[in-house]
C-alpha cells in the first residue's frame, strides 16, 4: 500500500530507496537505525515483473520494512508524465508486496548525486554507472532525515 511517509515510523528496520527511471532503477538501502542511506545497485529495466522480482529478493535478504520511491516533480511542484509513470510503478508494486511504500519528492536528486561524484573526482564513465544508485541514496537520505525530524517533534 502507498502510505504517507510518517506511517513508516511505526515499524523499525531498514528502508529501501528507489530512483525509478525509464531504463534503470537506482537502489539504496538504509541501516536498521535509519540514520544513513547507502547506494546499493542499479537495475537495468526489462519487464516490470522481472524488475520487481529482483527488488523483492533484495527486500527479503535485507529484512526491509518499507520502500521510499522518488517522485519526480517539476520544479513548480506539479506532476508531469515521469511522475505519473513512477506512480504507476508504485501502484503495480503494491500488487506484489504488502510492504508500505511512500513517495518522496526527488527534485534535483540526480543533480546532487552528480555534483557529489564530481567533487569526489569520480570519472565520467564510473559516474554513469553509479549515478542512479547514488540518486536513490539522496532520495532515501532525504526521507530518513525527514523521519528523524518527525521523531524529534520538528514537524
N, C-alpha and C positions, 0 to 999 in steps of 0.2 A: 504494500500500500504506500502511496505517496503521502508523506506527512510533513507538517511544519518542522523546522529544524529543532525547536525546543522539545519536541517529543522524543528526540534521540537521546535526551539526557536520562531517560528512565532506566535504560539497561546499560550497565558498564561493559566496556570491552572495546576492541579496535573497530575503526571505521574504514571503509574503502572509499576512495575518491576517484571519480571518473571524469575525464575530459573527452566527451563523445564527439568525434568528427566524422566526416564523410568516409575517409579512407582508413582512419585509425581510431583507437580508443586508448588514451593515456590512462594509466592506472597508478594510484598512490595508496599507501597504507599508513594508518596511524599506529602509534604504540598503544598498548592496552590502557594506559593512563590518559590517552588523548591529548598529549601535550605537543607531539611532534609528528608531522606528516613527512613521509619518505617516498620519493618516486620509486615505483616497483617495476613497471614494464610498460611496453606498448604493444597492443594487439593490432595486427593488420586485419581490418574488417573483411569478412567474407559474407556469410549469411548470418542473419540475426541469431538463429538457433545455435550455430557454431560459436559465435561470439559470446553469447550468454552462458553456454556450457563451460567455456574456459573461465569466465568470471565466477560462476558458481563453484567450480573446483577450487579456485583460489580462496573464495569466501569460506568454504568448508575447511580447507587446510589451515587457514589462519584464524579460525573462530571469530570471524567478522560478525558484528551485531547490527550493522546498518550501513547504508551506502549514501554518499553525497555525490550528486550528479551536477556538474557545471551547467548552468542555463545561460546560453549566450544572448544576453540582452543587447539591444542597440544602445548607443551612448546616451540617448534621451530616455532610456528605461523601457522603451517599447519592445515588443516581441516580434521578431521577423521570422522568415522561413527556417533559418537554422534553429531557432528556439523551438519552433513547432516540431521539427524533426527530433530534437532532444526530448521533448515532452512525450512524443510518440514512443521513442525508445524506452523511456522510463515506464510508461504505461504498459508496454509489452513486457518489460522485465518483471513487473508485478504479477504477471501470469505464471512466472517460473519460480518465484520465491515469496516467502512470507515476510522476509526482512523488510523493515521500514526503509523507504527511500526518501531522500529530501533533495529538493532542487536548490542550488546556491548560485547567486549571481556571479558569473565568471568574467565580467568585463575586464579586459586588459590582463588576464592571467597569462596568456601566451606571451604578450609583450614583456611582462615582468619576468617570466622564466627566461626568455631570450636575453634580456638585459643582464640577468644574474649569470647566465652561462658565458656571455661575452666578458663580463668582469672577471670570471674565473679562467679566462683565456682558453676556453674550450674551442676546438677547431670547428669550422663551419660544417664539415661532414659529420662530426660527432654530435654537434648541436642538433642537426636534422634528425639524427637517430634517437635522441633522448628528449626533444622538446615537448612532446605530448605528455610523457610521464611527469616531466617537471611542471608543466602547466597543471596537471592533475594534482600535483603536490601543492601548488599555490592555491588551487581551489579548496582542497581539503584543509590546508592550514588556516585559510580564512574562516572556514566553518568551525574548526576547532577553537580558534581564538574567540569567535562569537559565542560558542557554547561555554567557554571558560568565563567570559564576561557575564553570561546569564547566571552561572553558578555563584559569581561574586555579587550578584544583585545589581549589576551595572546596565540593566536593560536600557 
